[in-house]
Amino acid sequence: MHRLFSQAPGAVAAENARSLDTALNPRVEAVRPSKTMLLTDLARSMRESGVDVIALAAGEPDFDTPAAILEAGQEALRKGITRYTPNTGTAPLRAAIVRKLQEENGLEYSADEIVVSNGAKQSIWQALLAVCSPGDQVLIPAPYWVSYPEMARMAGAEAVVLDTAQADSYLLAAEQLEAALTPTSRVLILCSPSNPTGTVYDEARLRAIAEVVARHPRLLVLSDEIYEHIIYLPARHVSFAGLPGMWPRTLTVNGFSKCFAMTGWRLGYLAAPFPFAKGAAAIQSQSTSGASAIAQHAGVAALGLGYAGGEPVAEMVAAFRERKDFVLGKLREIEGVTVAEPAGAFYVLPQMDAFFGEGAHADGFGDVPDPDTLCRYLLEVAHVALVPGDAFGAPACVRISYATSLAKLGEALGRIARALAPDVFMRRLPVGRACYSFSEKNKAALDVLFRALSAALAPRAV
């Protein structure tokens, strides 16, 4: 009898499992999962289990999609606009994007230089895959969005991280870029306004960077402008492709998720010189093909709301600014926290390394050696979900998204402050000094120790 029929079904399954080759592509094996997604999913799971978790991890506006966009989506359903779409986007949407780029950004593109995708994340990934060869370098200023290094590696390139400082608002300097460039440098990624810092590059700094780029013929710039309208005066957005000589060197990525509160619609786009757009389109044609017909119909309505999104977006930005000011004020009340003021987006990246490392300890929880453990402590004890800064190339920090109501922000920051208070949390040991602060339990133990030492060292009567 054939062995398949001579064994019990369970034994066959076990034998097959032992012989099955489960190896993955080495590039896939090297990809690290997004901590943002992991923590967001964990917070959601805890809420579904009845835990009152406040999630400040995801980069998702809490506002509803504006009414005119919703109506356009419903219109698409009513009119049967539900078929496959052209690979690079519908003609009406690409025309609207071309018009938007010209009127708002001063950039001239033709429709065949626009590739509409299922979100800006796909646009970035396809752009890198289209222009990078094995051994190329992708230069990424840190702090960075979690997916940039992983996308570069999946494209076969080397991710080269360029550290920036909180004291300089996490802005890359032209001199630093010049020093990092090599013959294999292929792409510089700039994100302004930035996720995770909220940094906005001013025109003078961008012009200095552009002068460096111009001296290196192979170097391209991927300009991630997904947060362009979420910006706080006096800061203003400058598109890198609009700088002298930079249009042929720039891959501009934008989308609808952040500024128009359309995260679930999944709609983004690449604007690039035709050879690069053609390459990205070829990749898309063999993967996802065209984006949703319904979402694209709604995207046309979004770009029709007015300059920079019109009144609906202006109202969101005003609310974000109020929340930003509130969060900064609360964070600065916590001793040991330092934070740079964002000029855009809806994130802050406070430096909180006083609360993890050697000597850091939370009563009833244990030692806090690193930012991952700090975030786990705040999730388990304070029921607030944050993202460890090492996911963004900022290991001394955590990222907080303030894309939620003032009431929730107030409650979340109150919980964080109480969880880090000196009576329950011992801060780390700085070099050459005692702990920053001690819990009451630790103070009592030290008092006993000091009394014992004093007694031991006191002069004895002869």
N, C-alpha and C positions, 0 to 999 in steps of 0.2 A: 504494500500500500504506500502511496505517496506520503512523504513525511508531513505534509500539511494536513492530511486527514488522520494521521496517526497520533497527533498531539492535540491536547485540549486547546481551545481558543485562547485562553490566557497565556499558555506556554508559547503559542505561536507569536502572540503579540510581544511577549518578553524577548523572544529570539530575534524578531524583526527590529525591536528597539535597540538591541545590542549591536546589530550589524548595520544600522542606519548611519550614514555619514551626515552629521548635523553641522558640519563646518560652514561658516559664513565667509563672504568676501572679506579679506583683511581690512579693507577700508571701512566696511560696516562694523567689524569687530572693534575698530578704534574709535568709533563714534560714541561720545558720552551723551546719555539722555539729558534733556533740558531740565534743570532743577526748577525752573519756573513752572513748567508743565507738571512735574512731579508733585510740587508743593501745592499747586492749585488743585490738582486732582485729589490729593490727600485731604486738603481742607474741605473740599466738596463732600468727600466720603464721610468725614467726621460730622459735618452738618446733617447729612442724610441719616446719620446714626443718632441724631438728637443732641450733639454737642454744639454749644453756642460759639462757633468759631467765626471770627472776623477775618476775612481774607484780604490782605493787602499785598498779595503776591502777583496777581495777574495784571498784565498791561491792557486792561479792557475798560473803556468808558462805561459808567453806570447809567448813562442817559439812553433814552429810547431813540431809535433812528428817527430823524425828522419826518414829520407827517407827509410832506410832498414826496419823499423817497418811498415811504411805505405805499402811498397811493400808486406810484409808478410800478412798484412790484405787483400790486394787486391788479393793475391794468394789464400787465404782461400775462398774468394768469387768465384774466377774462378774455383777452384777445387771442389766446393760444400761442403766445410767444414763448414756447416751451421746447423748441427743437434744438438740435445741435447748432452751435454757432461757428462762424469761421475761426480757424485756428488762432489767429492773432487778435481776434476781437471783432465785434460788429462794426459796421461802417459808421453808424451814428455815434457810438461811444468813442471810437478812435478820433473822429472829427472833433468831438467835444474836448477830448484830451489835448489835441493839437491846439485848439483855440485857447484852452486854459493855460497851457504852457507859454503861449505867446503873450497873452494878456497879463498874466500874473507873474510870470518868471522871466519874461523877455527872451524866451528861447524859441527858435524856429525849427520845427520838425515837420516832416511829411507823414502821412498816415502809415506808410510802409516802414517807418522807423519807430513805430509804437507796437509793443507786444503786450496785450492784456492777458493776465494770468489769474489763477485762483489764489489771490493774495500776494502782497509784496514779498513775503517770504519766498514763494516760488520764483518770483521775478529775480530776486537776489541770487538764489541758488542757480538758476539757469544762466544768468549773466556770468557768474564765476566759472561754471562748467564750460561755457562757450569760449572764454578767452584764456583760461589757464591751461598750461601743459605740465606734465609731471616734472617736478623739480623747480617750478616757478615759486616765487614768494608772494604771499598776500600780506600786506602790512596793515596791522589793526591797532589803532590807538586804544589803550586801556584806561579806564573801564570801557567795556564794549558790550554790545548785545550778545547774549549767550550763544547764538547760532552762528555768528561770523566765523570763528575758528573751525568749528565742525564742518561747515559748508566748504571752507577752503581745503580742508583735509580730504573731504569726499571728492573734491574736484581734482585730487592728486597733487595739490600744491602744499607748500609749507606755510603755516600760519606764523607770522613774525609779530610778536606783541611789542608795542611801543608804550611804555609806562608813562603816564602823566600824573600831575600832582594836584591835590585838592587846593593848595595855595595858589595855583595858576588856573583854578576853575576847571581842571581836567582838560585843558586845551593842548593840542599838539603844537609844538613850535616848529617852524620851518627848518631851523638848524638841526633839530633832532631828527627830522625826516631825512635831511641831506646826509647825516652821518650814518643812517641805517640802510641807505640804498646800496644795492649790489647789482651786478649785471643780470641777475635772475629775478629782480624785483619786477612784478608784473602789475599788481593792483594795490592801490591804497584805498581803504574803505573809510569814508567820512560819514558820520551820522549827526545831522544838525537840524533841529534840536535833537539832543542825544537821549537815547535809552542806554544806560540807566541813570545818567547824571542830570539831565535837563540842561546841559551846557548848550550854548548857541555860539557858533563861530561868527565873529564880526568880519566885515568885508576886508579890513586891513590884514588880518591874520590869514584869511583865505587867499588873498592876493600874494602874500609872501609864500604860502605853500604852492600856489600855482606857478610861481617863478622857479621853484625847485623842480616841479613836475616837468616843466617845459624843457629843462636841461637833460631829461632822461627819456629818450625816444620810445622805449618799450613800456613806460609806465602809464597805466590808465588809472582813473579814479572812479570808484563806485560811490556815488553820492546818494545816500539813503535819506530821503526827505519826507518820510511818512508822517512826521509830526509838524510839518511846516506851518500850519495855521494855528497850532497850539503854542503860542509865543507871547511873552509878556513885555510890553513896552517898558523901556525904550529899545529893547532888543528888536531886531528885524531879521527876517530870513533872507539869505542870499544863496541863489542856486549856483553851484560851482561851475556848471556848464556855461554860465553867462559871463564868466571872467575871460579876459583877453587870451585867445589861443586855446581855451580849454574845451570848447564844444566837441572837437574831434576826439578828445581824450576821455570824455566823461560818459559814464553809464548812469543815468538818472533813474532812480526807483522811487515810486510813490504809490499811493493807494487810497482806499476809502475807509478802512477800518477805524482809524483813530479819530481823524477830524470830523467824520460824518457819523460816528458811532455805528459802524456797519461791520463789526468784527465777524458776525456769523454769516454775512453775505459772501465772504471770501472773494475779494476783488482788488487786484493791484495791477501795476503796469510798469514796464520798462520803456524808457525813451532813450534811444542810442543811435549813433551813426549806423547806416544800413548794414554794413558787414556784421556788426555785433548783434543788431536786432535780428538779422537773418539767422545767425547761429543759434540764438536763444529760441527763435521760432521753430527751428528744426528739432531741437530737444523737446519742446512742448508738443510738437506734432506726433512724436513717438512715445509720449507719456500720458499727459492728461487731456490733450487737445484743448479746445476752446473752453473758456469759463462759462458759467451758468448764463443762459439767456435771460432769465428773470433778473439776476443780479446786474447784468450789463444794462438792461432797460432802466433799472433803478439808478445805476451809476450816471446815466445821462441826466436824470432829474437832479442828482446830487450836484453835478457840475453846473446846473442851471439855477442854483439857489442864490447866486450872486457872487460878487468878488470875494475871494477867500472864504467862501461858504455862506456869505450873507449873514442875516440876523440869527438863524439857528446856531451856527457855529460860534458867532460872537458871544451868544449867551452861555454856551458851554465853556468858552475860554474864560469868561468873567467868573464863572463858578470855580473853575480850576485854579484861577489865581487866588481867590479867597481861601480855598482849601490849602493851597501851597503856603500862604502866609500863616495860616493857623497851625499847620504841621510843623513848620520851622520854629514857631514860637514855643510849641510844646516840647519839641526835641531839645531846644536850647535850655530848657529848664532842667534837663536831666544832666547832672554833673558827670563829666567823662565823655559826653557825646559832642562831636564837632561835625558841622555840616556846611557845605558850600551852597549858596543860594542858587536854585535853578532859574534859568531864563526862559524855559519852554518845557514842553512835554508835561507829563503828570507823575514824575518820580522825584524822590530825594534819595541820596546815597549817603546816609550818615556814617561817619567813622566811629565804630563802636568796639575797637580792639581793647579798650579798658575793661571789657566785660568777658573776655576769653583769653586763654593762655595760662601760663604757670601761675598757680595760686587762685585762679578764678573758681568760685564754688557757690552753688545755690543750695540753700537749706532744703532738705527733703528731696533733692534731685541728684546732687552730686557735682563732680568736677565739670568745668566747662572749658575744655582745652582748645576749641576752634569755633569758627563761625557757624559751621553746620550744627554743632551741639547747642550753641546759643539759640539758633532758630528753632531747634527741636524743643528746647526748654520753654521758649516763649509760646510755641504751639501747644505743648502738653500742659503747661501750667497757666499761662495767661490766655490761652486759646486765641492767639493772634498769629496769622500766617505771614511770614516775611521770607525773603529769598537771601541766602547767604551770598556775600559779596564775591567770594572766590569764583562763583559761577560767571561773574562779569569781569574777572581779572582784577578784582579789588578785594583781596583777602582780609583787609582791615575793616571792611564795611558790611552793611546789609542794605538791600534795596527795599524801599517802601513805595508802593503805588498809592497815591491819594485820589484815585479815580473811584471814590465812593462818597457817601454823604458826610456832612460835617458831624452829624450825630454819631455815626459809626466811627469816624476818625477820632472824635473826642473820647469815646469809650475805649477804642483800641489803644490809644496813646496813654490813657489813664492806666490801663492794665499793664502796659509795658513799663511805665514808671514805677508802679507798685511792685512788679516782679523784679526790678533792678534796684529797689530801695536798699539802703545799707543794712536794715534790720533783717533782711532775708538773703542778701547777695554779697559775697566777698569778691571784690574786683581783683584783677590779676596783679601779680607782683612785678612792678617796674624794676629795671636794673638798678641795683644799689640802694633800693628803698624798701620800706615795708609796704604792706598792702595799702591800696587807696582808701579802702573803707572796710569796716568789719560789721558782721551781724552782731546782735546783742549776745548770742550764744558764744561767738568767738571772743567778744570783748570780755565776757565773764571768765572764759578760760585763760585769757591773757592776764587778767587781774590776779587770778590764782597763781599763775606761773611767776609773775613779777613779785608777788608777796613771798613766795617760796625762795626766789633768788635773793631778795633783800635780806631775808632771815639768814640764808646761808652765808652771805657776804658780810653781815653785820659784825663789828668788832666784838669779840667775846671777853667777858670779864675774867681777869686772872685770879 
